[in-house]
Amino acid sequence: MPEQQPYYGKNGEPKKYDPTFKGPIYNRGCTDIVCCILFIICILGYVAVGILAWSQGDPRKVIYPTDSRGQFCGQAGTPLETKPLLFYFNIMKCASPMVLLEFQCPTTQMCVEKCPDKFLTLNNAYTNKEDFKYYKNFCKEGLEGLAVTQILTSGLCPAMLMPSKPFTRRCFPALGQKGGEITVGNKSKFDDGEGTMRDAKDLVAGVKNATVVIEARQVAMKIFEDYTQSWYWILIGLVIAMLISLLFIVLLRFLAGIMVWVMIVMVILVIGYGIFHCSMEYVSLKSEAGSNVTLKDLGFQTDFSVYLHIRQTWLAFIIILAIVEVIIILLLIFLRNRILIAIALIKEASRAIGYVMSALFYPLFTFALLSIVIAYWAVTAVFLSTSNQPIYKVFNDTACDHSRKICEPANFSTSSMKAECLNSKCLFAYYGGETVYHKYLIGLQFYNVFLFFWCANFVTALGQMTLAGAFASYYWALVKPDDMPAFPIFSSLGRSLRYHTGSLAFGSLILSIIQIIRVLLEYIDHKLQGTQNKCTKFLLCCLKCCFWCLEKFIKFINRNAYIMVAIYGKNFCTSAKDAFFLLMRNMIRVAVLDKVTDFLLFLGKLLIVGLVGIFAFFFFSGRVKAFENTAPNLHYYWVPILTVVVGSYLIAHGFFSVYAMCVDTLFLCFCEDLERNDGSLARPYYMSASLHDILSENKAVEETEEPTQSSPHQPDD
């Protein structure tokens, strides 16, 4: 009677022994050709969009402010070269943040040498020769012989001037705070231009909506100044992070077991030191006046250093760090047996990297490609956003048939529109255009964003498949390194580009669609912030959560699919299905080996970020006397610290991603090897003896945690 075949359920059938299989297949064909062609066409279209944007755009609109006639203030070689600042006749019309983002607002604007520095109304200035001479600096030409009412009616002068300060080359009111209320300058009374006295509070009510926007831009300006002062030291900090990351990777290559334990202990010590330092700051503020103010009472402050003088801030830091410390220690206690197994897998990954040392420097190539993608997207976005033409329309306070019609300011005074509507003015309305290009400009901007996501994901996918192919060639080499290619990274990169550009484009396209949907959801949420519809908010929140989870799942599937493509050369869908079923057949091993190893590598990133972050904190904050004369003078010393911390994490992630990809590739090859072979002389394992020991330890853990589970399809070792 023939032996009954085991039932494998819905997770697919394991791979069978194939004596001809020797690792990554070299005689392979092109996969997902349709998607490859589509990707090439879209790239060509992306280049065409860039050329079109560069021919139509004018980045000077970002650099120089423009007046109501579309002239650039302060541009060299023009009559306005000595007038670099933009003055608004009625700043209250610029209160909307969206108007400010469009670089213009619907009020008369003119270029001036400097912003007004005192309160004046046209009524008061007109009666004083010196004041009126000063006032003329902020008026148009042609005031001679006109009365105050005629000047105001013709829109030749603003009704009043108020103290202003230049910001991003534009004059904004010098807003202050007095008695808990927002004030403009020091005046409590002013003339509104019609001879009526009012409280300054009435004017402030008009500009109050712009206060948050202006303060935010002032903070942004200070942050920009901090970057100009500290960029050199930020680069040094990032270089230090790169050297430490490289040192860790090299030490992991030769001292994997010791380095992992050192890494674990150092992470605990670094976080512990953070708790100690925050506790000392908390205690030292006990005797200082005003340090017991709560964060709620303090409210939002643009000077973030104020928060560091509040005890509650340091208490929050202590609680957060303590929670992180406890979570890490508990995980280490409960995962102690699995950590020993994961360390052995990291040792095996170190041996693989030892045979493929060029893999350590591959993230630099990925970084260079991503830099090109980001730079192309940013430049194209700037040119697209500045490619609109200024549109001028007729504005009139009384009834006029030509009101809101398009006009030309150059000849408006002699036009029929002006003759029929004597009180009308031709003012800037918005940036736009009537051509086909301008009508579909929003579509081109969307295309630019979508192709940015697609190209960035493609570059990341190329790096994953290249590393997977190189490490797979190590695993499936029976005699190492004799059975490996001479240059594993270059061989794998060539195979990926030659045969699997379509598969890379397919996987990155799916991920890009999900990411662009998430961007659209964020945009919709931003637009609906003012609404009070709880149902809509709940629905948006659920959608954002679902698509976030979906993006993480697709990234996981894509990563493992690229590994299978690199090994077998099949199309993306088949490889994704095979990888998914293979992981489902080894779910416990995924938890025991793969994910615990990822946790250990994450601790390595955390350690590098912590070390560099502590160094940056003491340097930029001036807490160490040796650095007092060296550190730059900054508005917010947390700006370079956060930049160094985030940059350090990205650098550490780039280097440790090589290890993570190596572990994931070895893990899938390891599972394939178990299903294909049984360790006998006829069907020997390709895994090394140390990796075979990992299998034995892993099976012991599985039997401890799942005593009733059996795996009839997996051979005994």
DOZA-521591 format. One line per field, with one value per residue (C-alpha): residue in three letters; x, y, z. Coordinates in nm, 2 decimals. Example, Ala and Ser with C-alpha at 12.3 -4.5 7.8 and 13.67 -1.06 7.14 Angstrom:
BEGIN
resn: (ALA;SER)
east: (1.23;1.37)
north: (-0.45;-0.11)
up: (0.78;0.71)
This chain:
BEGIN
resn: (MET;PRO;GLU;GLN;GLN;PRO;TYR;TYR;GLY;LYS;ASN;GLY;GLU;PRO;LYS;LYS;TYR;ASP;PRO;THR;PHE;LYS;GLY;PRO;ILE;TYR;ASN;ARG;GLY;CYS;THR;ASP;ILE;VAL;CYS;CYS;ILE;LEU;PHE;ILE;ILE;CYS;ILE;LEU;GLY;TYR;VAL;ALA;VAL;GLY;ILE;LEU;ALA;TRP;SER;GLN;GLY;ASP;PRO;ARG;LYS;VAL;ILE;TYR;PRO;THR;ASP;SER;ARG;GLY;GLN;PHE;CYS;GLY;GLN;ALA;GLY;THR;PRO;LEU;GLU;THR;LYS;PRO;LEU;LEU;PHE;TYR;PHE;ASN;ILE;MET;LYS;CYS;ALA;SER;PRO;MET;VAL;LEU;LEU;GLU;PHE;GLN;CYS;PRO;THR;THR;GLN;MET;CYS;VAL;GLU;LYS;CYS;PRO;ASP;LYS;PHE;LEU;THR;LEU;ASN;ASN;ALA;TYR;THR;ASN;LYS;GLU;ASP;PHE;LYS;TYR;TYR;LYS;ASN;PHE;CYS;LYS;GLU;GLY;LEU;GLU;GLY;LEU;ALA;VAL;THR;GLN;ILE;LEU;THR;SER;GLY;LEU;CYS;PRO;ALA;MET;LEU;MET;PRO;SER;LYS;PRO;PHE;THR;ARG;ARG;CYS;PHE;PRO;ALA;LEU;GLY;GLN;LYS;GLY;GLY;GLU;ILE;THR;VAL;GLY;ASN;LYS;SER;LYS;PHE;ASP;ASP;GLY;GLU;GLY;THR;MET;ARG;ASP;ALA;LYS;ASP;LEU;VAL;ALA;GLY;VAL;LYS;ASN;ALA;THR;VAL;VAL;ILE;GLU;ALA;ARG;GLN;VAL;ALA;MET;LYS;ILE;PHE;GLU;ASP;TYR;THR;GLN;SER;TRP;TYR;TRP;ILE;LEU;ILE;GLY;LEU;VAL;ILE;ALA;MET;LEU;ILE;SER;LEU;LEU;PHE;ILE;VAL;LEU;LEU;ARG;PHE;LEU;ALA;GLY;ILE;MET;VAL;TRP;VAL;MET;ILE;VAL;MET;VAL;ILE;LEU;VAL;ILE;GLY;TYR;GLY;ILE;PHE;HIS;CYS;SER;MET;GLU;TYR;VAL;SER;LEU;LYS;SER;GLU;ALA;GLY;SER;ASN;VAL;THR;LEU;LYS;ASP;LEU;GLY;PHE;GLN;THR;ASP;PHE;SER;VAL;TYR;LEU;HIS;ILE;ARG;GLN;THR;TRP;LEU;ALA;PHE;ILE;ILE;ILE;LEU;ALA;ILE;VAL;GLU;VAL;ILE;ILE;ILE;LEU;LEU;LEU;ILE;PHE;LEU;ARG;ASN;ARG;ILE;LEU;ILE;ALA;ILE;ALA;LEU;ILE;LYS;GLU;ALA;SER;ARG;ALA;ILE;GLY;TYR;VAL;MET;SER;ALA;LEU;PHE;TYR;PRO;LEU;PHE;THR;PHE;ALA;LEU;LEU;SER;ILE;VAL;ILE;ALA;TYR;TRP;ALA;VAL;THR;ALA;VAL;PHE;LEU;SER;THR;SER;ASN;GLN;PRO;ILE;TYR;LYS;VAL;PHE;ASN;ASP;THR;ALA;CYS;ASP;HIS;SER;ARG;LYS;ILE;CYS;GLU;PRO;ALA;ASN;PHE;SER;THR;SER;SER;MET;LYS;ALA;GLU;CYS;LEU;ASN;SER;LYS;CYS;LEU;PHE;ALA;TYR;TYR;GLY;GLY;GLU;THR;VAL;TYR;HIS;LYS;TYR;LEU;ILE;GLY;LEU;GLN;PHE;TYR;ASN;VAL;PHE;LEU;PHE;PHE;TRP;CYS;ALA;ASN;PHE;VAL;THR;ALA;LEU;GLY;GLN;MET;THR;LEU;ALA;GLY;ALA;PHE;ALA;SER;TYR;TYR;TRP;ALA;LEU;VAL;LYS;PRO;ASP;ASP;MET;PRO;ALA;PHE;PRO;ILE;PHE;SER;SER;LEU;GLY;ARG;SER;LEU;ARG;TYR;HIS;THR;GLY;SER;LEU;ALA;PHE;GLY;SER;LEU;ILE;LEU;SER;ILE;ILE;GLN;ILE;ILE;ARG;VAL;LEU;LEU;GLU;TYR;ILE;ASP;HIS;LYS;LEU;GLN;GLY;THR;GLN;ASN;LYS;CYS;THR;LYS;PHE;LEU;LEU;CYS;CYS;LEU;LYS;CYS;CYS;PHE;TRP;CYS;LEU;GLU;LYS;PHE;ILE;LYS;PHE;ILE;ASN;ARG;ASN;ALA;TYR;ILE;MET;VAL;ALA;ILE;TYR;GLY;LYS;ASN;PHE;CYS;THR;SER;ALA;LYS;ASP;ALA;PHE;PHE;LEU;LEU;MET;ARG;ASN;MET;ILE;ARG;VAL;ALA;VAL;LEU;ASP;LYS;VAL;THR;ASP;PHE;LEU;LEU;PHE;LEU;GLY;LYS;LEU;LEU;ILE;VAL;GLY;LEU;VAL;GLY;ILE;PHE;ALA;PHE;PHE;PHE;PHE;SER;GLY;ARG;VAL;LYS;ALA;PHE;GLU;ASN;THR;ALA;PRO;ASN;LEU;HIS;TYR;TYR;TRP;VAL;PRO;ILE;LEU;THR;VAL;VAL;VAL;GLY;SER;TYR;LEU;ILE;ALA;HIS;GLY;PHE;PHE;SER;VAL;TYR;ALA;MET;CYS;VAL;ASP;THR;LEU;PHE;LEU;CYS;PHE;CYS;GLU;ASP;LEU;GLU;ARG;ASN;ASP;GLY;SER;LEU;ALA;ARG;PRO;TYR;TYR;MET;SER;ALA;SER;LEU;HIS;ASP;ILE;LEU;SER;GLU;ASN;LYS;ALA;VAL;GLU;GLU;THR;GLU;GLU;PRO;THR;GLN;SER;SER;PRO;HIS;GLN;PRO;ASP;ASP)
east: (0.00;0.15;0.25;-0.01;0.10;0.08;-0.17;-0.03;-0.35;-0.37;0.00;0.12;0.34;0.70;0.98;1.10;1.46;1.61;1.97;2.01;1.94;2.26;2.14;2.04;1.95;2.17;1.98;1.66;1.43;1.28;0.99;0.69;0.78;0.45;0.53;0.88;0.76;0.51;0.78;1.01;0.73;0.64;1.01;1.03;0.71;0.87;1.16;0.92;0.74;1.07;1.17;0.83;0.84;1.20;1.09;0.78;0.88;1.06;1.23;1.29;0.93;1.06;1.37;1.24;0.90;0.69;0.49;0.15;0.30;0.48;0.82;1.08;1.19;1.57;1.66;2.00;2.01;1.66;1.52;1.41;1.76;1.77;1.42;1.45;1.15;0.78;0.53;0.15;-0.10;-0.35;-0.18;-0.51;-0.59;-0.29;-0.41;-0.49;-0.20;-0.29;-0.25;0.09;0.20;0.11;0.36;0.09;-0.23;-0.51;-0.39;-0.17;0.20;0.51;0.88;1.04;1.39;1.29;0.98;0.79;0.91;0.64;0.27;0.13;-0.20;-0.24;-0.46;-0.19;0.10;-0.06;-0.06;0.31;0.57;0.84;0.59;0.43;0.78;0.84;0.49;0.56;0.82;0.52;0.30;0.27;0.37;0.13;0.03;0.09;-0.21;-0.44;-0.64;-0.64;-0.98;-0.86;-0.54;-0.73;-0.99;-0.73;-0.54;-0.22;-0.13;-0.22;-0.46;-0.20;0.15;0.24;0.57;0.69;0.98;1.12;1.07;1.14;1.19;0.83;0.71;0.50;0.36;0.58;0.34;0.41;0.23;0.12;-0.11;-0.20;-0.32;-0.16;-0.05;0.10;0.39;0.35;0.05;-0.29;-0.47;-0.45;-0.64;-0.81;-0.77;-1.11;-1.05;-1.21;-1.01;-1.03;-0.86;-0.55;-0.74;-0.97;-0.68;-0.52;-0.85;-0.79;-0.43;-0.48;-0.56;-0.22;-0.03;0.01;0.13;0.38;0.51;0.55;0.75;0.96;1.04;1.12;1.35;1.54;1.57;1.71;1.96;2.06;2.12;2.34;2.55;2.57;2.56;2.94;2.91;2.60;2.80;3.08;2.82;2.68;3.03;3.09;2.76;2.88;3.22;3.06;2.81;3.09;3.29;3.00;2.94;3.31;3.32;3.01;3.19;3.46;3.31;2.94;2.85;3.05;2.93;2.56;2.59;2.79;2.53;2.25;2.43;2.53;2.17;2.05;2.34;2.28;1.90;1.99;2.22;1.94;1.72;2.00;2.07;1.70;1.66;1.95;1.80;1.46;1.62;1.83;1.52;1.35;1.48;1.44;1.14;0.88;1.00;0.68;0.46;0.28;0.31;-0.06;-0.04;0.27;0.10;0.28;0.60;0.80;1.12;1.14;1.43;1.17;1.04;1.38;1.34;1.02;1.04;0.74;0.94;1.22;0.97;0.80;1.15;1.22;0.88;0.93;1.29;1.19;0.91;1.14;1.40;1.15;1.01;1.36;1.46;1.14;1.18;1.53;1.43;1.14;1.34;1.66;1.65;1.55;1.82;2.09;1.96;1.93;2.29;2.40;2.21;2.38;2.72;2.62;2.52;2.86;3.03;2.82;2.92;3.28;3.26;3.06;3.24;3.14;2.78;2.88;2.93;2.62;2.40;2.62;2.51;2.15;2.19;2.34;2.05;1.79;1.96;1.92;1.55;1.49;1.68;1.49;1.16;1.24;1.37;1.07;0.83;0.98;0.96;0.60;0.49;0.64;0.53;0.20;0.16;0.03;-0.34;-0.47;-0.84;-1.05;-1.15;-1.41;-1.61;-1.92;-2.12;-1.92;-1.98;-1.60;-1.56;-1.34;-1.25;-0.89;-0.70;-0.35;-0.20;0.05;-0.23;-0.53;-0.53;-0.60;-0.83;-1.21;-1.25;-1.11;-1.31;-1.64;-1.55;-1.36;-1.30;-1.18;-0.82;-0.63;-0.48;-0.30;-0.56;-0.37;-0.11;-0.26;-0.30;-0.55;-0.33;-0.36;-0.04;-0.18;-0.52;-0.35;-0.08;-0.23;-0.22;0.15;0.22;0.04;0.23;0.56;0.47;0.36;0.67;0.88;0.73;0.76;1.13;1.23;1.06;1.22;1.57;1.50;1.37;1.68;1.90;1.71;1.71;2.08;2.18;1.95;2.10;2.46;2.38;2.18;2.48;2.68;2.42;2.38;2.75;2.84;3.21;3.26;3.39;3.49;3.13;3.05;3.07;3.39;3.19;2.86;2.72;2.79;2.66;2.34;2.30;2.34;2.08;1.83;1.85;1.88;1.60;1.39;1.34;0.97;0.93;1.10;0.87;0.57;0.64;0.73;0.42;0.19;0.36;0.35;-0.02;-0.08;0.15;-0.01;-0.35;-0.22;-0.10;-0.44;-0.61;-0.38;-0.46;-0.84;-0.79;-0.61;-0.89;-1.16;-0.99;-1.24;-1.54;-1.71;-1.84;-1.73;-1.84;-1.62;-1.32;-1.37;-1.39;-1.08;-0.89;-0.99;-0.89;-0.55;-0.49;-0.59;-0.37;-0.08;-0.11;-0.15;0.17;0.36;0.23;0.31;0.66;0.70;0.57;0.77;1.10;1.05;0.93;1.24;1.45;1.26;1.30;1.67;1.70;1.46;1.41;1.03;0.78;0.68;0.33;0.46;0.76;0.54;0.31;0.60;0.76;0.43;0.35;0.71;0.68;0.34;0.49;0.75;0.56;0.72;1.07;0.98;0.90;1.20;1.47;1.38;1.19;1.42;1.72;1.55;1.50;1.87;1.97;1.72;1.90;2.22;2.07;1.93;2.28;2.44;2.17;2.20;2.58;2.58;2.28;2.45;2.76;2.55;2.36;2.67;2.83;2.55;2.40;2.73;2.70;3.07;3.31;3.56;3.30;3.18;3.40;3.37;3.00;2.80;2.57;2.22;1.85;1.75;2.03;1.78;1.76;2.11;2.07;1.75;1.90;2.20;1.98;1.75;2.04;2.23;1.94;1.91;2.28;2.27;1.96;2.14;2.44;2.23;1.99;2.27;2.27;1.89;1.87;2.14;1.95;1.62;1.78;1.96;1.64;1.44;1.72;1.74;1.37;1.41;1.71;1.51;1.23;1.46;1.72;1.74;2.11;2.19;2.48;2.25;2.07;2.31;2.22;2.38;2.37;2.69;2.74;2.68;2.35;2.26;2.31;2.07;1.81;1.85;1.82;1.53;1.34;1.39;1.23;0.94;0.88;0.88;0.63;0.42;0.43;0.12;0.22;0.37;0.54;0.52;0.66;0.98;1.25;1.43;1.79)
north: (0.00;0.34;0.58;0.85;1.20;1.45;1.73;2.08;2.29;2.63;2.72;2.56;2.25;2.26;2.25;1.91;1.79;1.90;1.78;2.05;2.34;2.52;2.85;3.17;3.06;3.22;3.10;3.31;3.53;3.87;3.90;4.14;4.29;4.49;4.67;4.73;4.90;5.10;5.21;5.32;5.52;5.69;5.78;5.93;6.12;6.23;6.37;6.55;6.71;6.82;6.99;7.15;7.28;7.41;7.60;7.75;7.80;8.10;8.02;8.39;8.40;8.20;8.41;8.76;8.90;9.05;9.37;9.44;9.47;9.14;9.31;9.14;9.35;9.38;9.20;9.32;9.52;9.66;9.99;9.81;9.68;9.92;9.82;9.46;9.46;9.42;9.64;9.56;9.84;9.63;9.35;9.22;9.08;8.86;8.68;8.35;8.10;7.97;8.33;8.36;8.03;8.16;8.44;8.71;8.85;9.06;9.40;9.67;9.58;9.78;9.74;9.96;10.02;9.96;9.88;10.15;10.20;10.42;10.48;10.73;10.79;10.96;11.23;11.32;11.29;11.51;11.81;11.77;11.83;11.60;11.32;11.34;11.32;11.00;10.87;10.91;10.63;10.39;10.54;10.53;10.82;11.10;11.25;11.61;11.83;11.56;11.58;11.30;11.16;11.16;10.97;10.71;10.67;10.63;10.37;10.56;10.53;10.31;10.46;10.41;10.29;10.07;9.96;9.66;9.42;9.25;8.87;8.67;9.01;9.11;9.37;9.23;9.41;9.42;9.23;9.21;9.11;9.33;9.24;8.91;9.08;9.11;9.46;9.64;9.87;10.09;10.29;10.26;10.50;10.58;10.75;10.52;10.76;10.91;11.13;10.88;10.77;10.40;10.17;9.99;9.68;9.72;9.70;9.41;9.22;9.24;9.11;8.87;8.58;8.63;8.63;8.25;8.24;8.52;8.38;8.04;8.20;8.39;8.06;7.91;8.20;8.14;7.77;7.85;8.09;7.81;7.58;7.84;7.87;7.50;7.31;7.24;7.08;6.89;6.73;6.64;6.48;6.28;6.17;6.05;5.86;5.70;5.60;5.45;5.26;5.13;5.03;4.84;4.65;4.56;4.45;4.25;4.07;3.94;3.96;3.91;3.74;3.97;4.28;4.19;4.16;4.48;4.65;4.53;4.64;4.98;5.05;4.99;5.21;5.49;5.51;5.48;5.77;5.97;5.90;6.00;6.33;6.42;6.35;6.58;6.85;6.80;6.82;7.13;7.33;7.27;7.60;7.81;8.05;7.98;7.62;7.47;7.61;7.34;7.28;7.34;7.68;7.78;7.70;7.71;7.92;7.99;7.99;7.62;7.67;7.80;7.45;7.33;7.56;7.38;7.08;6.91;6.89;6.69;6.48;6.38;6.29;6.07;5.89;5.83;5.70;5.48;5.32;5.25;5.11;4.88;4.76;4.67;4.49;4.29;4.19;4.08;3.87;3.70;3.65;3.54;3.19;3.33;3.59;3.32;3.16;3.50;3.58;3.26;3.37;3.71;3.53;3.34;3.67;3.81;3.52;3.59;3.95;3.85;3.68;3.98;4.28;4.51;4.48;4.71;5.00;4.93;5.16;5.45;5.37;5.35;5.68;5.85;5.72;5.84;6.18;6.21;6.12;6.36;6.64;6.59;6.59;6.90;7.11;7.00;7.09;7.44;7.51;7.37;7.59;7.90;7.84;8.03;8.38;8.67;8.74;9.09;9.17;9.48;9.57;9.83;9.93;10.04;9.86;9.80;9.58;9.50;9.40;9.09;9.09;9.03;9.34;9.46;9.70;9.86;10.02;10.01;10.38;10.45;10.15;10.15;9.97;10.26;10.51;10.32;10.25;10.56;10.43;10.08;9.95;9.68;9.47;9.14;8.86;8.53;8.32;8.11;8.10;8.02;7.78;7.41;7.38;7.60;7.42;7.08;7.21;7.05;6.72;6.76;6.83;6.51;6.32;6.46;6.34;6.00;5.94;6.05;5.78;5.52;5.60;5.61;5.28;5.14;5.24;5.08;4.76;4.74;4.76;4.48;4.25;4.31;4.23;3.93;3.78;3.83;3.66;3.39;3.30;3.26;3.04;2.80;2.76;2.41;2.51;2.86;3.08;2.86;2.82;3.19;3.45;3.66;3.98;3.88;4.23;4.33;4.00;4.03;4.40;4.31;4.02;4.25;4.53;4.30;4.05;4.19;4.57;4.49;4.30;4.58;4.83;4.62;4.59;4.95;5.06;4.88;5.04;5.38;5.36;5.29;5.58;5.83;5.73;5.80;6.14;6.21;6.11;6.34;6.62;6.56;6.55;6.88;7.04;6.91;7.02;7.30;7.07;6.93;6.61;6.33;6.06;6.20;6.23;5.88;5.74;5.93;5.80;5.44;5.48;5.62;5.34;5.07;5.21;5.25;4.88;4.79;4.98;4.79;4.45;4.53;4.63;4.30;4.10;4.30;4.24;3.87;3.86;4.03;3.76;3.49;3.67;3.70;3.33;3.17;3.44;3.41;3.70;3.92;3.76;3.41;3.50;3.69;3.39;3.14;3.37;3.42;3.04;2.96;3.20;3.07;2.72;2.85;3.10;3.00;3.03;3.37;3.48;3.30;3.39;3.67;3.91;3.87;3.93;4.25;4.36;4.31;4.51;4.78;4.80;4.86;5.16;5.29;5.27;5.47;5.73;5.75;5.79;6.06;6.23;6.26;6.40;6.65;6.76;6.85;7.02;7.24;7.32;7.44;7.23;7.14;7.43;7.29;7.34;7.69;7.88;7.63;7.57;7.81;8.07;7.95;8.05;7.69;7.44;7.16;7.22;7.08;6.81;6.68;6.70;6.50;6.24;6.18;6.18;5.93;5.70;5.71;5.64;5.36;5.22;5.23;5.02;4.79;4.73;4.53;4.29;4.29;4.19;3.93;3.78;3.78;3.62;3.35;3.28;3.22;3.01;2.83;2.74;2.63;2.42;2.23;2.15;2.05;1.84;1.61;1.63;1.28;1.21;1.20;1.52;1.73;2.06;2.37;2.54;2.55;2.34;2.64;2.72;2.35;2.40;2.69;2.46;2.22;2.49;2.64;2.30;2.27;2.61;2.52;2.19;2.38;2.64;2.42;2.06;1.95;2.09;1.86;1.93;1.61;1.78;1.89;1.62;1.54;1.64)
up: (0.00;-0.10;0.18;0.24;0.15;0.43;0.42;0.40;0.43;0.27;0.31;-0.01;-0.07;0.05;-0.21;-0.31;-0.36;-0.69;-0.75;-1.02;-0.79;-0.70;-0.57;-0.77;-1.12;-1.39;-1.69;-1.63;-1.84;-1.81;-1.57;-1.56;-1.90;-1.92;-1.59;-1.71;-2.03;-1.83;-1.59;-1.87;-2.03;-1.70;-1.65;-2.00;-1.91;-1.58;-1.78;-2.01;-1.71;-1.57;-1.90;-1.94;-1.58;-1.62;-1.94;-1.78;-1.41;-1.26;-0.92;-0.87;-0.73;-0.44;-0.39;-0.46;-0.36;-0.64;-0.63;-0.77;-1.12;-1.11;-1.07;-0.85;-0.55;-0.51;-0.83;-0.95;-1.27;-1.24;-1.11;-0.80;-0.71;-0.41;-0.29;-0.16;0.07;-0.01;0.16;0.18;0.17;0.38;0.56;0.70;0.35;0.39;0.71;0.53;0.54;0.20;0.06;0.21;0.06;-0.29;-0.24;-0.30;-0.15;-0.30;-0.19;-0.34;-0.29;-0.36;-0.32;-0.06;0.08;0.44;0.64;0.82;1.18;1.33;1.34;1.09;0.93;0.60;0.76;1.02;0.78;0.51;0.75;0.83;0.56;0.71;0.79;0.45;0.29;0.49;0.40;0.03;0.05;0.08;-0.19;-0.56;-0.78;-0.88;-0.54;-0.63;-0.60;-0.47;-0.15;0.11;0.00;-0.37;-0.27;-0.07;-0.34;-0.61;-0.40;-0.43;-0.05;0.24;0.49;0.76;0.84;1.14;1.28;1.08;1.06;0.75;0.74;0.43;0.25;0.34;0.59;0.87;1.17;1.47;1.69;2.06;2.38;2.66;2.95;2.79;2.47;2.13;2.05;1.75;1.85;2.16;2.05;2.21;1.98;1.61;1.34;1.09;0.80;0.82;1.13;1.38;1.68;1.78;2.01;1.87;1.97;1.67;1.43;1.62;1.58;1.20;1.21;1.50;1.25;1.10;1.43;1.45;1.09;1.14;1.47;1.30;1.02;1.27;1.44;1.09;1.02;1.35;1.27;0.93;1.09;1.33;1.04;0.87;1.19;1.28;0.95;0.96;1.31;1.20;0.92;1.16;1.39;1.10;0.99;1.35;1.33;1.00;1.15;1.46;1.25;1.03;1.33;1.48;1.16;1.13;1.49;1.44;1.16;1.39;1.74;1.67;2.00;2.22;2.03;2.06;2.44;2.46;2.25;2.49;2.80;2.65;2.54;2.90;3.04;2.79;2.87;3.24;3.21;3.04;3.34;3.58;3.39;3.37;3.74;3.82;3.62;3.79;4.13;4.04;3.94;4.27;4.42;4.11;4.10;3.84;3.78;3.92;3.64;3.46;3.09;3.05;3.22;3.02;2.69;2.35;2.34;2.03;2.25;2.32;2.57;2.82;2.86;2.99;3.29;3.39;3.63;3.47;3.14;3.29;3.48;3.15;3.01;3.32;3.28;2.91;2.94;3.24;3.04;2.75;2.99;3.16;2.83;2.69;3.01;3.02;2.65;2.72;3.01;2.83;2.51;2.67;2.51;2.17;2.19;2.22;1.90;1.72;1.82;1.64;1.33;1.35;1.36;1.05;0.88;0.98;0.80;0.49;0.50;0.54;0.20;0.05;0.22;-0.07;0.06;0.35;0.11;-0.11;0.11;-0.02;-0.37;-0.27;-0.09;-0.40;-0.61;-0.36;-0.34;-0.72;-0.70;-0.42;-0.59;-0.92;-0.74;-0.54;-0.83;-1.05;-0.77;-0.73;-1.11;-1.13;-0.83;-0.99;-1.35;-1.31;-1.45;-1.25;-1.33;-1.27;-1.23;-1.20;-0.84;-0.77;-0.46;-0.66;-0.93;-1.24;-1.54;-1.56;-1.20;-1.16;-1.53;-1.63;-1.70;-1.79;-1.53;-1.79;-1.99;-1.75;-1.69;-2.06;-2.12;-2.17;-1.84;-1.65;-1.85;-1.77;-1.40;-1.28;-0.93;-1.04;-1.00;-1.18;-0.90;-0.88;-0.82;-0.82;-1.00;-1.28;-1.65;-1.93;-2.14;-2.14;-1.94;-1.66;-1.66;-1.60;-1.37;-1.06;-1.25;-1.33;-0.96;-0.86;-1.13;-0.99;-0.64;-0.76;-0.97;-0.67;-0.46;-0.74;-0.82;-0.45;-0.38;-0.70;-0.58;-0.23;-0.40;-0.62;-0.32;-0.15;-0.45;-0.51;-0.15;-0.15;-0.46;-0.32;0.01;-0.15;-0.37;-0.04;0.12;-0.17;-0.24;-0.12;-0.12;0.00;-0.16;-0.46;-0.57;-0.54;-0.81;-0.81;-0.75;-0.58;-0.55;-0.91;-1.04;-0.84;-0.95;-1.31;-1.29;-1.11;-1.37;-1.68;-1.59;-1.31;-1.37;-1.43;-1.10;-0.91;-1.08;-1.01;-0.64;-0.60;-0.79;-0.55;-0.26;-0.42;-0.49;-0.12;-0.02;-0.25;-0.10;0.24;0.13;-0.01;0.31;0.50;0.26;0.30;0.68;0.67;0.46;0.70;1.02;1.07;1.05;1.36;1.19;1.43;1.19;0.91;1.15;1.28;0.92;0.81;1.12;1.04;0.68;0.77;1.02;0.77;0.50;0.74;0.83;0.46;0.37;0.64;0.52;0.15;0.25;0.43;0.14;-0.12;0.08;0.08;-0.27;-0.39;-0.22;-0.40;-0.73;-0.67;-0.61;-0.86;-1.12;-1.13;-1.17;-0.88;-0.80;-0.81;-0.59;-0.34;-0.32;-0.26;0.00;0.18;0.20;0.30;0.59;0.69;0.70;0.94;1.14;1.47;1.33;1.19;1.55;1.71;1.47;1.23;1.45;1.75;1.53;1.40;1.76;1.84;1.53;1.64;1.97;1.78;1.60;1.93;2.08;1.80;1.81;2.19;2.18;1.91;2.06;2.41;2.24;2.04;2.35;2.55;2.26;2.13;2.47;2.60;2.92;2.89;2.95;2.70;2.42;2.53;2.29;2.01;1.99;1.77;1.92;1.84;1.90;1.96;2.03;2.00;1.62;1.54;1.81;1.66;1.31;1.42;1.60;1.31;1.06;1.29;1.29;0.91;0.87;1.13;0.96;0.62;0.75;0.97;0.68;0.52;0.82;0.83;0.46;0.51;0.80;0.61;0.30;0.51;0.69;0.37;0.23;0.56;0.54;0.17;0.26;0.53;0.29;0.00;0.19;0.49;0.59;0.44;0.21;-0.08;0.02;0.23;0.38;0.23;0.57;0.77;1.09;1.31;1.13;1.17;1.55;1.54;1.39;1.67;1.94;1.75;1.74;2.11;2.17;1.94;2.12;2.45;2.34;2.10;2.24;2.05;1.71;1.46;1.13;0.92;0.61;0.78;0.80;1.12;1.14)
